């Protein structure tokens, strides 16, 4: 899952970095809850986007981007999110850490389309 | 790859979020360069740690943590790092974005060891 290409969080946006180590339990439940949380986050005020990746070793990183500290905190306090976090501690995660940050600068790069088709 | 458990970047540390979409080219060269860059980064002044994950869809997130803006910028300008970035644009990445941030708060959680062995 990734923030739309070309979208960059503006200076002073909040980026919340969530690094987690999965247990091997309940993959189906975890996937369902992850999709539900992503959809719910996207409907919250101040939501800017999300990037997420998990490797075969079970280590995952999700970064969610928020307009300001208030919207990031409101998402953290959202009742459904908090309930899912409880399930995460009970079943899905061996450990995690959360690092809240403020964006100072951002840029992106995209490969130019190859001129591989004749006119 | 992950920052050591229990290690958290302090307030005002710099977290550099690198989100990239891999091409399918040159997996061996990419893996070699990634390991070399991780080892080189770890020897730089101000390096605090790194978290990295890449999913089967080729989307990867690497977060490197630095003591301050100066050490993060010095790593960005490091000649060997810059040369590897050029190879990355030529071969390994379809797109990427880099988001530099400053840490405002952090916490972690670890599953308690299960009392599953009798005394």
gemmi code that builds the backbone of each chain (N, CA, C; Angstrom):
import gemmi

chains = {
    "A": [
        ("UNK", (0.847, -1.184, 0.000), (0.000, 0.000, 0.000), (0.879, 1.228, 0.000)),
        ("UNK", (0.476, 2.211, -0.731), (1.338, 3.386, -0.816), (0.516, 4.632, -1.079)),
        ("UNK", (0.945, 5.705, -0.462), (0.466, 7.037, -0.796), (0.524, 7.185, -2.324)),
        ("UNK", (-0.403, 7.915, -2.906), (-0.431, 8.058, -4.359), (0.889, 8.636, -4.873)),
        ("UNK", (1.371, 8.142, -6.026), (2.613, 8.678, -6.597), (2.485, 10.181, -6.794)),
        ("UNK", (3.524, 10.882, -6.478), (3.502, 12.323, -6.659), (2.987, 13.068, -5.446)),
        ("UNK", (2.309, 12.355, -4.557), (1.855, 13.005, -3.329), (3.000, 13.024, -2.327)),
        ("UNK", (3.276, 14.173, -1.794), (4.300, 14.290, -0.758), (3.693, 15.051, 0.411)),
        ("UNK", (3.974, 14.616, 1.619), (3.460, 15.376, 2.765), (4.152, 16.739, 2.824)),
        ("UNK", (3.395, 17.789, 3.136), (4.000, 19.127, 3.194), (4.848, 19.300, 4.455)),
        ("UNK", (5.692, 20.298, 4.435), (6.463, 20.672, 5.622), (5.504, 20.851, 6.802)),
        ("UNK", (5.934, 20.381, 7.950), (5.184, 20.475, 9.217), (4.014, 19.493, 9.323)),
        ("UNK", (3.797, 18.671, 8.279), (2.852, 17.558, 8.455), (3.435, 16.600, 9.487)),
        ("UNK", (2.579, 15.732, 10.009), (3.015, 14.730, 10.985), (3.122, 13.377, 10.278)),
        ("UNK", (4.261, 12.711, 10.422), (4.440, 11.347, 9.912), (4.587, 10.424, 11.115)),
        ("UNK", (3.706, 9.453, 11.221), (3.750, 8.492, 12.329), (4.304, 7.178, 11.794)),
        ("UNK", (5.476, 6.807, 12.304), (6.179, 5.599, 11.847), (5.850, 4.472, 12.820)),
        ("UNK", (5.268, 3.400, 12.296), (4.905, 2.253, 13.126), (5.711, 1.061, 12.622)),
        ("UNK", (6.614, 0.564, 13.457), (7.484, -0.565, 13.097), (7.049, -1.751, 13.943)),
        ("UNK", (6.693, -2.858, 13.307), (6.156, -3.977, 14.088), (6.730, -5.309, 13.642)),
        ("UNK", (6.840, -6.204, 14.600), (7.252, -7.572, 14.313), (6.034, -8.467, 14.518)),
        ("UNK", (5.603, -9.138, 13.460), (4.423, -9.989, 13.522), (4.717, -11.285, 14.255)),
        ("UNK", (3.720, -11.795, 14.989), (3.727, -13.203, 15.359), (3.383, -13.991, 14.088)),
        ("UNK", (3.267, -15.286, 14.190), (2.828, -16.052, 13.018), (1.334, -16.367, 13.108)),
        ("UNK", (0.677, -15.781, 14.118), (-0.727, -16.132, 14.375), (-1.693, -15.331, 13.506)),
        ("UNK", (-2.808, -15.974, 13.114), (-4.015, -15.292, 12.653), (-3.772, -14.357, 11.482)),
        ("UNK", (-3.143, -14.873, 10.417), (-2.841, -14.022, 9.264), (-4.126, -13.448, 8.649)),
        ("UNK", (-5.163, -14.283, 8.571), (-6.407, -13.812, 7.942), (-7.017, -12.666, 8.744)),
        ("UNK", (-7.057, -12.821, 10.068), (-7.622, -11.769, 10.908), (-6.797, -10.494, 10.839)),
        ("UNK", (-5.496, -10.681, 10.795), (-4.598, -9.528, 10.702), (-4.815, -8.774, 9.393)),
        ("UNK", (-4.903, -9.505, 8.299), (-5.097, -8.870, 6.983), (-6.429, -8.121, 6.931)),
        ("UNK", (-7.474, -8.757, 7.458), (-8.795, -8.121, 7.481), (-8.771, -6.830, 8.277)),
        ("UNK", (-8.174, -6.906, 9.475), (-8.137, -5.730, 10.343), (-7.270, -4.628, 9.721)),
        ("UNK", (-6.171, -5.015, 9.084), (-5.302, -4.014, 8.445), (-6.031, -3.254, 7.357)),
        ("UNK", (-6.772, -3.980, 6.551), (-7.536, -3.330, 5.476), (-8.617, -2.424, 6.055)),
        ("UNK", (-9.282, -2.902, 7.111), (-10.348, -2.096, 7.733), (-9.764, -0.823, 8.351)),
        ("UNK", (-8.603, -0.951, 9.022), (-7.980, 0.222, 9.647), (-7.508, 1.217, 8.596)),
        ("UNK", (-6.966, 0.723, 7.488), (-6.511, 1.630, 6.426), (-7.691, 2.417, 5.860)),
        ("UNK", (-8.819, 1.723, 5.670), (-10.007, 2.390, 5.125), (-10.564, 3.403, 6.126)),
        ("UNK", (-10.549, 3.027, 7.406), (-11.067, 3.924, 8.446), (-10.145, 5.151, 8.601)),
        ("UNK", (-8.842, 4.920, 8.595), (-7.895, 6.041, 8.705), (-8.128, 7.042, 7.570)),
        ("UNK", (-8.362, 6.509, 6.364), (-8.504, 7.376, 5.189), (-9.730, 8.282, 5.277)),
        ("UNK", (-10.681, 7.943, 6.157), (-11.878, 8.776, 6.309), (-11.741, 9.797, 7.432)),
        ("UNK", (-10.591, 9.814, 8.136), (-10.439, 10.725, 9.271), (-10.010, 12.121, 8.805)),
        ("UNK", (-10.454, 13.147, 9.526), (-9.996, 14.506, 9.205), (-8.478, 14.600, 9.330)),
        ("UNK", (-7.849, 15.263, 8.380), (-6.408, 15.473, 8.457), (-5.572, 14.350, 7.877)),
        ("UNK", (-6.209, 13.268, 7.445), (-5.457, 12.151, 6.841), (-4.851, 12.584, 5.512)),
        ("UNK", (-3.561, 12.321, 5.315), (-2.906, 12.695, 4.064), (-2.496, 11.494, 3.226)),
        ("UNK", (-2.283, 10.338, 3.871), (-1.855, 9.168, 3.112), (-1.143, 8.173, 3.992)),
        ("UNK", (-0.730, 7.079, 3.388), (-0.109, 5.999, 4.143), (0.830, 5.217, 3.231)),
        ("UNK", (1.952, 4.784, 3.781), (2.851, 3.851, 3.095), (3.016, 2.646, 3.996)),
        ("UNK", (3.026, 1.443, 3.416), (3.126, 0.256, 4.255), (3.858, -0.853, 3.527)),
        ("UNK", (4.736, -1.541, 4.237), (5.474, -2.676, 3.659), (5.769, -3.669, 4.763)),
        ("UNK", (5.686, -4.959, 4.435), (6.093, -5.994, 5.394), (6.871, -7.061, 4.652)),
        ("UNK", (8.044, -7.400, 5.178), (8.899, -8.395, 4.540), (8.582, -9.802, 4.998)),
        ("UNK", (9.216, -10.769, 4.344), (8.971, -12.184, 4.635), (9.403, -12.546, 6.056)),
        ("UNK", (10.268, -11.733, 6.658), (10.709, -11.988, 8.035), (9.699, -11.497, 9.070)),
        ("UNK", (8.591, -10.913, 8.619), (7.560, -10.473, 9.546), (7.742, -9.062, 10.067)),
        ("UNK", (8.852, -8.420, 9.711), (9.027, -7.023, 10.126), (8.280, -6.115, 9.152)),
        ("UNK", (7.460, -5.243, 9.693), (6.688, -4.339, 8.862), (6.857, -2.904, 9.291)),
        ("UNK", (6.706, -2.002, 8.331), (6.750, -0.570, 8.612), (5.539, 0.061, 7.946)),
        ("UNK", (4.759, 0.796, 8.713), (3.667, 1.594, 8.161), (3.909, 3.042, 8.566)),
        ("UNK", (3.855, 3.932, 7.608), (3.964, 5.357, 7.895), (2.652, 6.004, 7.500)),
        ("UNK", (1.987, 6.659, 8.447), (0.781, 7.411, 8.110), (1.090, 8.897, 8.241)),
        ("UNK", (0.493, 9.672, 7.346), (0.781, 11.103, 7.247), (-0.480, 11.880, 7.602)),
        ("UNK", (-0.299, 12.907, 8.412), (-1.427, 13.673, 8.956), (-1.144, 15.160, 8.830)),
        ("UNK", (-2.221, 15.925, 8.692), (-2.066, 17.366, 8.476), (-1.415, 18.057, 9.664)),
        ("UNK", (-1.706, 17.547, 10.867), (-1.169, 18.206, 12.058), (-1.205, 17.219, 13.239)),
        ("UNK", (-0.670, 17.665, 14.337), (-0.569, 16.827, 15.534), (-1.961, 16.444, 16.051)),
        ("UNK", (-2.909, 17.376, 15.969), (-4.260, 17.103, 16.481), (-4.915, 15.947, 15.724)),
        ("UNK", (-4.771, 15.920, 14.398), (-5.419, 14.840, 13.642), (-4.708, 13.505, 13.883)),
        ("UNK", (-3.389, 13.528, 14.042), (-2.665, 12.289, 14.348), (-3.085, 11.742, 15.711)),
        ("UNK", (-3.237, 12.614, 16.681), (-3.646, 12.174, 18.023), (-5.090, 11.691, 18.040)),
        ("UNK", (-5.945, 12.346, 17.260), (-7.342, 11.921, 17.201), (-7.443, 10.505, 16.624)),
        ("UNK", (-6.627, 10.215, 15.629), (-6.625, 8.863, 15.061), (-6.122, 7.853, 16.092)),
        ("UNK", (-5.098, 8.223, 16.818), (-4.585, 7.327, 17.856), (-5.665, 7.020, 18.896)),
        ("UNK", (-6.507, 8.021, 19.199), (-7.526, 7.872, 20.240), (-8.837, 7.291, 19.709)),
        ("UNK", (-8.962, 7.143, 18.393), (-10.210, 6.633, 17.799), (-10.560, 5.280, 18.428)),
        ("UNK", (-11.831, 5.132, 18.861), (-12.219, 3.941, 19.640), (-11.970, 2.638, 18.886)),
        ("UNK", (-12.304, 2.622, 17.600), (-12.153, 1.385, 16.831), (-10.664, 1.056, 16.619)),
        ("UNK", (-9.875, 2.110, 16.436), (-8.435, 1.932, 16.295), (-7.839, 1.394, 17.599)),
        ("UNK", (-8.274, 1.963, 18.714), (-7.754, 1.514, 20.017), (-8.122, 0.055, 20.271)),
        ("UNK", (-9.359, -0.319, 19.907), (-9.784, -1.708, 20.116), (-8.952, -2.663, 19.258)),
        ("UNK", (-8.658, -2.244, 18.022), (-7.850, -3.089, 17.133), (-6.418, -3.196, 17.653)),
        ("UNK", (-5.925, -2.100, 18.248), (-4.584, -2.130, 18.842), (-4.522, -3.165, 19.971)),
        ("UNK", (-5.595, -3.260, 20.732), (-5.629, -4.262, 21.806), (-5.537, -5.685, 21.234)),
        ("UNK", (-6.279, -5.919, 20.145), (-6.205, -7.239, 19.510), (-4.788, -7.475, 18.987)),
        ("UNK", (-4.191, -6.431, 18.446), (-2.816, -6.544, 17.946), (-1.845, -6.998, 19.028)),
        ("UNK", (-1.981, -6.421, 20.218), (-1.089, -6.820, 21.320), (-1.384, -8.245, 21.784)),
        ("UNK", (-2.651, -8.624, 21.702), (-3.020, -9.980, 22.153), (-2.564, -11.044, 21.166)),
        ("UNK", (-2.623, -10.735, 19.866), (-2.450, -11.790, 18.854), (-1.371, -11.576, 17.816)),
        ("UNK", (-1.308, -10.343, 17.270), (-0.600, -10.185, 15.995), (0.853, -9.759, 16.120)),
        ("UNK", (1.189, -9.103, 17.232), (2.536, -8.520, 17.308), (3.356, -9.113, 18.441)),
        ("UNK", (4.615, -9.343, 18.154), (5.571, -9.667, 19.219), (6.120, -8.386, 19.845)),
        ("UNK", (6.245, -7.373, 19.024), (6.736, -6.082, 19.521), (6.412, -5.019, 18.482)),
        ("UNK", (6.380, -3.800, 18.918), (6.290, -2.703, 17.963), (6.859, -1.443, 18.588)),
        ("UNK", (7.132, -0.489, 17.743), (7.436, 0.847, 18.247), (6.769, 1.873, 17.350)),
        ("UNK", (6.429, 2.962, 17.955), (5.745, 4.041, 17.272), (6.607, 5.286, 17.437)),
        ("UNK", (6.884, 5.941, 16.327), (7.724, 7.135, 16.351), (6.968, 8.243, 15.642)),
        ("UNK", (6.563, 9.242, 16.398), (5.851, 10.380, 15.811), (6.877, 11.430, 15.413)),
        ("UNK", (6.701, 11.977, 14.221), (7.674, 12.932, 13.694), (6.951, 14.084, 12.999)),
        ("UNK", (7.730, 15.100, 12.726), (7.219, 16.242, 11.977), (8.057, 16.382, 10.711)),
        ("UNK", (7.415, 16.542, 9.575), (8.108, 16.591, 8.287), (8.889, 17.900, 8.149)),
        ("UNK", (10.148, 17.785, 7.744), (10.949, 18.991, 7.511), (11.160, 19.246, 6.015)),
        ("UNK", (11.302, 18.168, 5.216), (11.419, 18.342, 3.761), (11.112, 17.007, 3.100)),
        ("UNK", (10.783, 17.061, 1.834), (10.443, 15.840, 1.114), (10.662, 16.067, -0.371)),
        ("UNK", (11.044, 15.014, -1.063), (11.112, 15.091, -2.526), (10.873, 13.701, -3.083)),
        ("UNK", (10.610, 13.643, -4.366), (10.453, 12.323, -4.964), (11.102, 12.271, -6.331)),
        ("UNK", (11.211, 11.077, -6.827), (11.813, 10.800, -8.124), (11.021, 9.701, -8.805)),
        ("UNK", (10.799, 9.880, -10.115), (10.092, 8.857, -10.895), (10.854, 8.593, -12.175)),
        ("UNK", (10.972, 7.349, -12.525), (11.636, 6.985, -13.777), (10.884, 7.582, -14.952)),
        ("UNK", (11.612, 8.191, -15.853), (10.971, 8.705, -17.066), (10.476, 7.534, -17.893)),
        ("UNK", (9.312, 7.696, -18.496), (8.793, 6.633, -19.354), (9.787, 6.381, -20.481)),
        ("UNK", (10.063, 5.123, -20.729), (11.023, 4.794, -21.785), (10.390, 5.074, -23.147)),
        ("UNK", (11.141, 5.682, -24.066), (10.605, 5.974, -25.405), (10.673, 4.714, -26.262)),
        ("UNK", (9.906, 3.696, -25.876), (10.060, 2.384, -26.511), (8.979, 2.077, -27.538)),
        ("UNK", (8.111, 3.057, -27.801), (7.095, 2.819, -28.830), (7.296, 3.819, -29.961)),
        ("UNK", (7.352, 3.337, -31.181), (7.517, 4.258, -32.318), (6.265, 5.117, -32.469)),
        ("UNK", (6.435, 6.295, -33.044), (5.285, 7.195, -33.223), (4.290, 6.609, -34.228)),
    ],
    "B": [
        ("UNK", (15.609, -5.993, 8.512), (16.619, -5.309, 9.325), (15.909, -4.350, 10.271)),
        ("UNK", (16.379, -4.240, 11.449), (15.681, -3.386, 12.404), (16.648, -2.839, 13.437)),
        ("UNK", (16.392, -1.602, 13.797), (17.007, -1.001, 14.962), (16.889, -1.988, 16.136)),
        ("UNK", (17.868, -2.032, 16.999), (17.832, -2.987, 18.113), (16.563, -2.784, 18.946)),
        ("UNK", (15.949, -3.893, 19.403), (14.756, -3.778, 20.243), (15.060, -2.925, 21.470)),
        ("UNK", (14.126, -2.113, 21.834), (14.338, -1.271, 23.011), (15.011, 0.050, 22.685)),
        ("UNK", (15.645, 0.127, 21.511), (16.246, 1.403, 21.117), (15.180, 2.288, 20.499)),
        ("UNK", (15.071, 3.475, 21.006), (14.146, 4.434, 20.420), (14.908, 5.713, 20.132)),
        ("UNK", (14.646, 6.330, 18.999), (15.315, 7.606, 18.732), (14.811, 8.658, 19.718)),
        ("UNK", (15.689, 9.502, 20.225), (15.263, 10.536, 21.169), (14.515, 11.672, 20.470)),
        ("UNK", (13.812, 12.440, 21.254), (13.161, 13.639, 20.750), (14.189, 14.512, 20.020)),
        ("UNK", (13.770, 15.077, 18.896), (14.586, 15.953, 18.058), (15.618, 15.228, 17.208)),
        ("UNK", (15.686, 13.883, 17.327), (16.482, 13.131, 16.357), (15.849, 13.297, 14.979)),
        ("UNK", (16.612, 12.978, 13.937), (16.114, 13.060, 12.563), (15.795, 11.643, 12.075)),
        ("UNK", (14.609, 11.449, 11.561), (14.224, 10.178, 10.934), (14.032, 10.442, 9.447)),
        ("UNK", (14.784, 9.728, 8.611), (14.676, 9.888, 7.166), (13.929, 8.675, 6.615)),
        ("UNK", (12.757, 8.945, 6.061), (11.882, 7.892, 5.538), (12.118, 7.790, 4.031)),
        ("UNK", (12.533, 6.605, 3.590), (12.788, 6.383, 2.165), (11.811, 5.305, 1.698)),
        ("UNK", (10.888, 5.691, 0.818), (9.874, 4.774, 0.288), (10.195, 4.527, -1.170)),
        ("UNK", (10.379, 3.281, -1.561), (10.811, 3.020, -2.933), (10.057, 1.860, -3.550)),
        ("UNK", (9.883, 1.959, -4.848), (9.287, 0.871, -5.629), (10.383, 0.276, -6.494)),
        ("UNK", (10.678, -1.005, -6.271), (11.740, -1.683, -7.002), (11.303, -1.997, -8.424)),
        ("UNK", (12.287, -1.946, -9.340), (12.114, -2.633, -10.611), (12.282, -4.130, -10.322)),
        ("UNK", (12.222, -4.957, -11.353), (12.500, -6.377, -11.110), (13.943, -6.709, -11.468)),
        ("UNK", (14.724, -5.684, -11.789), (16.083, -5.920, -12.297), (17.095, -6.120, -11.174)),
        ("UNK", (18.083, -6.962, -11.431), (19.350, -6.990, -10.693), (19.171, -7.177, -9.185)),
        ("UNK", (18.415, -8.205, -8.808), (18.164, -8.440, -7.382), (19.476, -8.660, -6.608)),
        ("UNK", (20.408, -9.412, -7.213), (21.670, -9.705, -6.504), (22.460, -8.421, -6.260)),
        ("UNK", (22.551, -7.589, -7.278), (23.291, -6.337, -7.125), (22.630, -5.407, -6.125)),
        ("UNK", (21.312, -5.403, -6.161), (20.562, -4.573, -5.213), (20.799, -5.038, -3.781)),
        ("UNK", (20.731, -6.327, -3.551), (20.932, -6.872, -2.203), (22.348, -6.565, -1.711)),
        ("UNK", (23.313, -6.747, -2.582), (24.713, -6.468, -2.219), (24.887, -5.010, -1.831)),
        ("UNK", (24.360, -4.123, -2.667), (24.516, -2.689, -2.413), (23.783, -2.278, -1.141)),
        ("UNK", (22.601, -2.861, -0.925), (21.835, -2.539, 0.285), (22.602, -2.903, 1.548)),
        ("UNK", (23.213, -4.090, 1.538), (23.989, -4.517, 2.712), (25.208, -3.615, 2.900)),
        ("UNK", (25.860, -3.258, 1.790), (27.045, -2.393, 1.889), (26.664, -1.006, 2.409)),
        ("UNK", (25.542, -0.469, 1.930), (25.109, 0.862, 2.381), (24.700, 0.838, 3.855)),
        ("UNK", (24.042, -0.231, 4.282), (23.646, -0.326, 5.695), (24.891, -0.351, 6.586)),
        ("UNK", (25.898, -1.104, 6.156), (27.134, -1.191, 6.954), (27.866, 0.149, 6.964)),
        ("UNK", (27.872, 0.817, 5.811), (28.553, 2.120, 5.725), (27.816, 3.179, 6.559)),
        ("UNK", (26.504, 3.181, 6.474), (25.712, 4.140, 7.262), (26.002, 3.970, 8.750)),
        ("UNK", (26.101, 2.717, 9.167), (26.289, 2.433, 10.599), (27.623, 2.949, 11.121)),
        ("UNK", (28.548, 3.241, 10.212), (29.850, 3.770, 10.642), (29.903, 5.289, 10.623)),
        ("UNK", (28.819, 5.946, 10.224), (28.848, 7.409, 10.112), (28.576, 8.070, 11.463)),
        ("UNK", (29.181, 9.216, 11.698), (28.885, 9.966, 12.924), (27.396, 10.317, 12.990)),
        ("UNK", (26.814, 10.146, 14.146), (25.422, 10.534, 14.334), (24.415, 9.468, 13.966)),
        ("UNK", (24.877, 8.334, 13.430), (23.959, 7.242, 13.083), (23.354, 6.649, 14.347)),
        ("UNK", (22.030, 6.493, 14.358), (21.356, 5.926, 15.532), (20.741, 4.556, 15.258)),
        ("UNK", (20.437, 4.258, 14.000), (19.831, 2.969, 13.695), (19.042, 3.025, 12.407)),
        ("UNK", (18.436, 1.892, 12.055), (17.739, 1.787, 10.781), (16.659, 0.711, 10.883)),
        ("UNK", (15.531, 0.946, 10.265), (14.480, -0.063, 10.108), (14.218, -0.204, 8.621)),
        ("UNK", (14.015, -1.433, 8.146), (13.829, -1.625, 6.719), (12.918, -2.819, 6.457)),
        ("UNK", (11.996, -2.648, 5.525), (11.088, -3.741, 5.149), (10.736, -3.577, 3.676)),
        ("UNK", (10.620, -4.712, 2.971), (10.135, -4.664, 1.590), (9.180, -5.823, 1.364)),
        ("UNK", (8.020, -5.528, 0.829), (7.017, -6.558, 0.600), (7.177, -7.221, -0.759)),
        ("UNK", (6.385, -8.271, -0.968), (6.462, -9.045, -2.203), (6.070, -8.210, -3.426)),
        ("UNK", (5.333, -7.106, -3.212), (4.934, -6.235, -4.320), (6.050, -5.277, -4.739)),
        ("UNK", (7.218, -5.348, -4.044), (8.351, -4.508, -4.430), (8.382, -3.159, -3.755)),
        ("UNK", (7.337, -2.840, -2.964), (7.363, -1.571, -2.243), (8.162, -1.739, -0.954)),
        ("UNK", (9.121, -0.866, -0.751), (9.965, -0.948, 0.433), (10.005, 0.363, 1.182)),
        ("UNK", (10.211, 0.257, 2.483), (10.364, 1.443, 3.327), (11.611, 1.235, 4.172)),
        ("UNK", (12.505, 2.199, 4.140), (13.663, 2.198, 5.033), (13.636, 3.498, 5.812)),
        ("UNK", (13.747, 3.396, 7.118), (13.833, 4.595, 7.953), (15.200, 4.577, 8.625)),
        ("UNK", (15.981, 5.624, 8.408), (17.252, 5.736, 9.124), (17.144, 6.881, 10.122)),
        ("UNK", (17.769, 6.669, 11.278), (17.664, 7.613, 12.396), (19.032, 8.234, 12.640)),
        ("UNK", (19.026, 9.545, 12.828), (20.271, 10.311, 12.947), (20.170, 11.270, 14.122)),
        ("UNK", (21.309, 11.560, 14.709), (21.334, 12.398, 15.907), (20.846, 13.814, 15.626)),
        ("UNK", (21.130, 14.289, 14.422), (20.761, 15.672, 14.098), (20.742, 15.854, 12.582)),
        ("UNK", (20.298, 17.013, 12.173), (20.167, 17.331, 10.747), (21.521, 17.270, 10.031)),
        ("UNK", (22.578, 17.697, 10.724), (23.910, 17.721, 10.103), (24.368, 16.311, 9.753)),
        ("UNK", (24.166, 15.357, 10.651), (24.636, 13.992, 10.355), (23.774, 13.350, 9.263)),
        ("UNK", (22.477, 13.651, 9.252), (21.615, 13.114, 8.186), (22.042, 13.683, 6.832)),
        ("UNK", (22.356, 14.958, 6.793), (22.773, 15.586, 5.529), (24.145, 15.083, 5.087)),
        ("UNK", (25.027, 14.855, 6.048), (26.359, 14.343, 5.700), (26.239, 12.953, 5.064)),
        ("UNK", (25.340, 12.142, 5.579), (25.143, 10.817, 4.987), (24.559, 10.944, 3.578)),
        ("UNK", (23.639, 11.857, 3.412), (23.071, 12.061, 2.079), (24.164, 12.477, 1.085)),
        ("UNK", (25.131, 13.253, 1.547), (26.176, 13.772, 0.663), (27.373, 12.828, 0.536)),
        ("UNK", (27.419, 11.768, 1.311), (28.546, 10.841, 1.291), (28.761, 10.322, -0.140)),
        ("UNK", (30.001, 10.375, -0.608), (30.283, 10.082, -2.019), (29.823, 8.680, -2.422)),
        ("UNK", (30.104, 7.707, -1.588), (29.759, 6.327, -1.940), (28.241, 6.131, -1.946)),
        ("UNK", (27.576, 6.828, -1.027), (26.113, 6.780, -0.973), (25.522, 7.432, -2.226)),
        ("UNK", (26.080, 8.563, -2.612), (25.592, 9.273, -3.797), (25.793, 8.423, -5.056)),
        ("UNK", (26.927, 7.740, -5.141), (27.200, 6.888, -6.308), (26.203, 5.730, -6.358)),
        ("UNK", (25.908, 5.166, -5.200), (24.950, 4.051, -5.143), (23.554, 4.534, -5.506)),
        ("UNK", (23.219, 5.762, -5.108), (21.923, 6.338, -5.460), (21.788, 6.462, -6.977)),
        ("UNK", (22.887, 6.822, -7.625), (22.855, 6.911, -9.087), (22.566, 5.548, -9.720)),
        ("UNK", (23.191, 4.514, -9.183), (22.915, 3.163, -9.701), (21.457, 2.797, -9.429)),
        ("UNK", (20.960, 3.206, -8.266), (19.561, 2.932, -7.922), (18.607, 3.526, -8.936)),
        ("UNK", (18.894, 4.768, -9.356), (18.010, 5.408, -10.351), (18.140, 4.731, -11.714)),
        ("UNK", (19.360, 4.263, -12.005), (19.572, 3.629, -13.312), (18.933, 2.240, -13.374)),
        ("UNK", (18.957, 1.498, -12.260), (18.605, 0.082, -12.323), (17.501, -0.385, -11.394)),
        ("UNK", (17.549, 0.058, -10.129), (16.804, -0.670, -9.101), (15.432, -0.101, -8.799)),
        ("UNK", (15.236, 1.174, -9.055), (13.989, 1.799, -8.620), (13.169, 2.314, -9.788)),
        ("UNK", (11.853, 2.120, -9.693), (10.931, 2.786, -10.603), (10.586, 4.175, -10.077)),
        ("UNK", (10.532, 4.286, -8.769), (10.245, 5.583, -8.154), (10.644, 5.515, -6.691)),
        ("UNK", (10.859, 6.656, -6.115), (11.039, 6.696, -4.664), (10.668, 8.073, -4.163)),
        ("UNK", (10.444, 8.136, -2.853), (10.347, 9.440, -2.225), (11.096, 9.407, -0.910)),
        ("UNK", (11.604, 10.558, -0.546), (12.390, 10.716, 0.659), (11.718, 11.793, 1.494)),
        ("UNK", (11.454, 11.454, 2.734), (10.782, 12.395, 3.631), (11.640, 12.541, 4.879)),
        ("UNK", (12.202, 13.703, 5.062), (13.018, 13.965, 6.248), (12.125, 14.522, 7.345)),
        ("UNK", (12.305, 14.009, 8.544), (11.435, 14.396, 9.648), (12.250, 14.587, 10.919)),
        ("UNK", (11.607, 15.185, 11.889), (12.203, 15.347, 13.210), (11.304, 14.631, 14.225)),
        ("UNK", (11.917, 13.831, 15.087), (11.159, 13.018, 16.045), (10.552, 13.908, 17.124)),
        ("UNK", (9.253, 13.699, 17.382), (8.604, 14.448, 18.467), (8.349, 13.567, 19.693)),
        ("UNK", (8.034, 12.269, 19.456), (7.868, 11.355, 20.597), (7.948, 9.935, 20.073)),
        ("UNK", (8.209, 9.002, 20.973), (8.358, 7.600, 20.571), (8.096, 6.716, 21.774)),
        ("UNK", (7.544, 5.531, 21.506), (7.411, 4.549, 22.577), (7.434, 3.172, 21.941)),
        ("UNK", (7.614, 2.169, 22.764), (7.566, 0.821, 22.212), (6.829, -0.125, 23.145)),
        ("UNK", (6.546, -1.284, 22.624), (5.836, -2.327, 23.356), (6.444, -3.666, 22.978)),
        ("UNK", (6.630, -4.507, 23.990), (7.159, -5.863, 23.757), (6.287, -6.858, 24.486)),
        ("UNK", (5.995, -7.951, 23.825), (5.219, -9.014, 24.457), (5.987, -9.550, 25.657)),
        ("UNK", (5.299, -9.709, 26.773), (5.928, -10.322, 27.939), (6.229, -11.776, 27.622)),
        ("UNK", (7.375, -12.263, 28.107), (7.705, -13.672, 27.901), (6.619, -14.531, 28.539)),
        ("UNK", (6.177, -15.531, 27.795), (5.128, -16.413, 28.330), (5.723, -17.296, 29.425)),
        ("UNK", (5.006, -17.472, 30.539), (5.502, -18.333, 31.630), (5.248, -19.787, 31.292)),
        ("UNK", (5.904, -20.255, 30.214), (5.549, -21.576, 29.693), (6.534, -22.668, 30.109)),
        ("UNK", (7.516, -22.326, 30.918), (8.435, -23.374, 31.377), (8.318, -23.504, 32.899)),
        ("UNK", (8.109, -24.710, 33.384), (8.032, -24.905, 34.836), (9.382, -24.633, 35.493)),
        ("UNK", (9.359, -24.225, 36.733), (10.620, -23.925, 37.439), (11.452, -25.183, 37.633)),
    ],
}
model = gemmi.Model(1)
for chain_id, residues in chains.items():
    chain = gemmi.Chain(chain_id)
    for i, (resn, *xyz) in enumerate(residues, 1):
        res = gemmi.Residue()
        res.name, res.seqid = resn, gemmi.SeqId(i, " ")
        for name, pos in zip(("N", "CA", "C"), xyz):
            atom = gemmi.Atom()
            atom.name, atom.element = name, gemmi.Element(name[0])
            atom.pos, atom.b_iso = gemmi.Position(*pos), 0.0
            res.add_atom(atom)
        chain.add_residue(res)
    model.add_chain(chain)
structure = gemmi.Structure()
structure.add_model(model)
structure.setup_entities()
